[in-house]
Amino acid sequence: MDNDTAELADVWQRVVSDLLPNQRAWLGSSQPVTLHETTAIIAVPNEFTRAQLEGRLRGQLEDALSDSFGREIGIAVTVDS
């Protein structure tokens, strides 16, 4: 595991904990998988959660990750039931 991927786990927890309670509920079971260059791969348990993350929360989460890493970070979501 490289340093960025290890750091992603910590950063993801902080980013999720900073969300509003109803937003946090959607992402409570999400798990960061890896940070590959400028893409954070996030695993979620179902399509509903994926839709929420990719739709309503994408911009906010990408901005928070980008701020934390000091470079533009995008999100790719995978369903891992």
Buried (B, 14 or more C-beta within 10 A) or exposed (E): EEEBBEBBBEBBEEBBEEBEEEBEEBBEEBBBBBBEEEEBBBBBBEEEBBEBBBEEBBEBBBEBBBEBBEEEBBBEBEEEE
